[in-house]
Amino acid sequence: MTPQMVISIGREALTLVVLVAGPMLLFGLVVGLIVSIFQAVTQINEMTLTFVPKILAVALALLLFLPWMINKLTDFTHHLFDLIPGLVG
């Protein structure tokens, strides 16, 4: 196992993490921005008001993107298993 191979696997793993977490983070960001604008317009400064919509948005994103996320993660895992024979030697 060469250092370049380790760096390549690490880069692929970090890219996958960003790709898989992206939809949920994006949904949470958009809903948080909308709630912040609503709070600024209505001058309601309740801190707990942001949590419930964000949790619901992240749960919705998880439900929508879960099959795609599982597919990406299993593809990466299969790729790692395919690399195992080349590691010894």
C-alpha positions as CSV (number, residue, x, y, z in Angstrom):
1,M,0.0,0.0,0.0
2,T,1.6,3.2,-1.2
3,P,1.1,6.6,0.4
4,Q,-0.6,7.8,-2.9
5,M,-3.1,5.0,-2.5
6,V,-3.9,6.0,1.1
7,I,-4.3,9.7,0.0
8,S,-6.5,8.6,-2.9
9,I,-8.8,6.5,-0.6
10,G,-8.9,9.3,1.9
11,R,-9.8,11.9,-0.8
12,E,-12.6,9.6,-2.1
13,A,-13.9,9.1,1.4
14,L,-14.0,12.9,2.2
15,T,-15.7,13.6,-1.2
16,L,-18.3,10.9,-0.4
17,V,-18.9,12.4,3.1
18,V,-19.5,15.9,1.6
19,L,-21.7,14.5,-1.2
20,V,-23.8,12.4,1.2
21,A,-24.2,15.0,3.8
22,G,-24.8,17.8,1.3
23,P,-28.6,17.4,0.7
24,M,-29.4,17.4,4.4
25,L,-27.2,20.3,5.2
26,L,-28.6,22.3,2.2
27,F,-32.2,21.6,3.3
28,G,-31.3,22.7,6.9
29,L,-29.6,25.8,5.6
30,V,-32.5,26.9,3.4
31,V,-35.1,26.3,6.1
32,G,-32.9,28.1,8.6
33,L,-32.6,31.1,6.3
34,I,-36.3,31.2,5.7
35,V,-37.1,31.0,9.4
36,S,-34.5,33.8,10.1
37,I,-36.1,36.1,7.6
38,F,-39.5,35.3,9.1
39,Q,-38.1,36.1,12.6
40,A,-36.6,39.4,11.3
41,V,-39.8,40.5,9.6
42,T,-42.1,39.6,12.5
43,Q,-39.6,40.5,15.3
44,I,-40.2,37.2,17.0
45,N,-36.9,36.3,18.6
46,E,-37.7,32.8,19.9
47,M,-34.6,30.6,19.7
48,T,-36.5,27.4,19.8
49,L,-38.5,28.4,16.7
50,T,-35.7,27.4,14.4
51,F,-35.2,23.9,15.7
52,V,-38.4,22.2,14.7
53,P,-38.5,23.4,11.1
54,K,-34.8,22.5,10.6
55,I,-35.3,19.0,12.1
56,L,-38.3,18.4,9.9
57,A,-36.4,19.6,6.8
58,V,-33.4,17.4,7.5
59,A,-35.8,14.4,8.1
60,L,-37.5,15.1,4.8
61,A,-34.1,15.4,3.0
62,L,-33.1,12.1,4.6
63,L,-36.3,10.4,3.4
64,L,-35.9,11.8,-0.1
65,F,-32.2,11.1,-0.5
66,L,-31.7,7.9,1.6
67,P,-31.8,5.4,-1.3
68,W,-29.3,7.5,-3.3
69,M,-27.1,7.9,-0.2
70,I,-27.2,4.1,0.5
71,N,-26.3,3.4,-3.1
72,K,-23.3,5.8,-2.9
73,L,-22.1,4.3,0.3
74,T,-22.4,0.7,-0.9
75,D,-20.6,1.5,-4.1
76,F,-17.7,3.0,-2.1
77,T,-17.7,0.0,0.2
78,H,-17.6,-2.4,-2.8
79,H,-14.7,-0.3,-4.3
80,L,-12.8,-0.7,-1.0
81,F,-13.4,-4.4,-1.0
82,D,-12.2,-4.6,-4.6
83,L,-8.9,-2.8,-3.5
84,I,-8.2,-5.4,-0.8
85,P,-6.4,-7.9,-3.0
86,G,-4.0,-5.2,-4.3
87,L,-3.1,-4.2,-0.7
88,V,-1.1,-7.3,0.1
89,G,2.1,-7.8,-1.7
